[in-house]
Every structure is written in structure tokens, then in C-alpha cells.
């Protein structure tokens, strides 16, 4: 116990001495700190893109919300359902009821082109034909300004993300879609979900504008409880009038986001790894410089009885401290610069743009700081071992 106490005492003394001499090496220390800060800021910034996109997709899901498409279809674009089939789906057991009837919304999904505000280039924007029940199925949808469209009229409401990202979607303006001119009467939000990237209108009017007859592409509905999913799915599977694919919305949107999320995460990890290698070399240079400048001091401490382990740990702790400071600075910079930044990217499943906001989450900040700690430990390890192995007599003769 006494030996362990003595070791910690030595470690504290040597570490304190190392940190007190940092002002004499402020140039090298600053280079190490800001090098690590740059790595963490870039890593967190890139990964926040994936987090924001995933949030936009996943937050649209609800355990009680279900999407029904044609069997074999992976997206709404590949699906088609007849009017009678949508009624059969709405009448299936397990579907929640409201004063207006089943909470089921047969919907049409059309892609149109609109110019982006930032670049002026055209991009695919989804316009969705819905019925009244759409607002009951999606509990997180709420009106931000204006009013909801009226059934039977050429009126649309625009998602907040789409309104911010694309030109021509201002409240009170008009929109040329197909052969019709539509009035924008409202802006809605969905807690940052994918619905904010869409334009909504009356399904029957959109069917007529695009000559779709009475066909739809999907049915969004709400169940009485999450546990009713199995009963609902089995009932439709047994019904000879339907040939459909039933998925929870959470599962559907998770699959939709997987490709982009994995791509962004993989790219961010690769960039962070390459930059991390550079930061490690920066830390190595800083700590080797520190050891070279303190050769005689370290040798004197060793001659006074301080052990090698205490010297190694003190240098590692100094390198770790510099890296953690850099990690905190980099995480703070990433949060200020990226969190909430609005952008849009292609959803390759539906070939439409998804508006989303970058999300610098607490998990990403912790991940960035841990990465900085790894950089500091690796960068300080080899200089620490070199300092501990240096012969005392030779080190004392160093000028």
C-alpha cells in the first residue's frame, strides 16, 4: 500500500511539473491542440449529416403507424393499389377508428421538379395526394402557418423543410403542377420528419391532374395498438382480395435511410481516420519536442528516485490533456457551425429530395472526445517510452 501511495505521489509531482512547463512550449502545444480540434470538428460535422438524415426519416415513424403497398414493392413509386383494395385495407381488423371513420389514408406519390434556393438547379420534390385521415395517422404533423387545403380545390400545403429549400413554395404563392395551377395555403411541420420535405394536396384532385383514375400507391393507417400489427397483417394476407406488403412505418423509414446513412457514416469515418493519422504525427512531434526540451529535468527526477512508470504516465497524461482540450474545442466548433444547419439530399429509394437539419448529438460529441483521447494516447506513448529508457548519466550531460 505504501509503495502504491508513493507511486501516485511521484506521478502527481511529475505531471504537475510537466503541465507547469507548458507555457514554455506553447507553440508546439497549441499546434497539437488545434490539430486535434480540427480532426474532431470535421469528424463530428460529417457524421452530423448522417444523424440529421436518419432523424428526418426515423422520426416520421410511429409504432402504431403502418404503411401498406403492393406486394413486392420496395417503395411507393413501385406500388399501385385500386380504390376497392384500399377500402378493404381500411376495413381490416386492428385499424383505429375516429369520428370520421377508419384512420386510413389512401395516398398518391408524385415527383415534380423545382429549383433549389441555394443553387437554382432543379431537384425532385414529392407531392403527395392524401385524404383527411392523413393528419390523424401522422400524429406529429401540425400546421405552422396558413390553413389546411380544402377538399376538391386546387390547394396545397407545403412542408417546412421543402419551403425553406426550394423556390416557389412561399405561403400565398402558386405552383404549376401537371396542367393545373395550385395555391399554397399553408406550411406544416412534422417535428423534423421526412413529411416536411413534401407537398400535400387532396388525393382526388391530384389523381385527376395526372390521370391516375382511382388508383393509389399506398395506404397509411393507424392501428389500435402496436400489438394489433400481427393480427392486421395476417388478416390481409388471408384475404383473397388483397395482394399487399404490410410494414410498420418505423421499419419502412429505417430501410429508406440505411443506404444514405451508411454511406455518410463510412465517408465520415474514413475522413476522420486519415486526418487522425496526421493528428497523431502532430502529437508525436509535440511530445518528442517536450521530451527533448526536458531531457535533463527527466534525468534529474530519475536520479532522485522517480520511477520509469511515473515518467511514462506523466508524459501520457500531458499528451492526453492536450488532446482532450483539442477535442472539446473541436466539438464546440462543430456544434456551433453545424447543429441545425438546413440541407437536402437525394433519397435514392424514392429518387426525391429529403430536407433535413444537421444534428450534432451528445453521442457524437462523446465519440469525438474519445477519438481525441485515442490520438493523445498514441501520440504520447512512444515519446514517453523514449524518455523512460534514456540512460540517466547520458541524459544529465545533455545541454
Protein Blocks (a to p, Z undefined) as FASTA:
>chain_A
ZZmmmmmmmmmmmmmmmmmmmmmmmmmmmmmmmmmmmmmmmmmmmmmmmmmmmmmmmmmp
cfkbccdddehiabfklgccdfklmmmmmmpghiacdfkbccdddddddddddddfklop
acddddddddfklmmmmmmbccfbhcdddehiacddddfklmmmpghiaghiacdehjbc
cddfbdcdeehiaklmpccddfklmmmmnonojacfbdcdddfbfklmmmmmmmmmmpmk
bccddddfklmmmmmmmmmmmmmmmmmmmmmmmmmmmmmmmmmmmmmmmmmmmmmmmmmm
mmnopafklmmmmmmmmmmmmmmmmmmmmmmmmmmmmgopacddddfklopacddddddd
fklmmmmmmmmmmmmmmmmmmmmmmmmmpcfklmmmpZZ
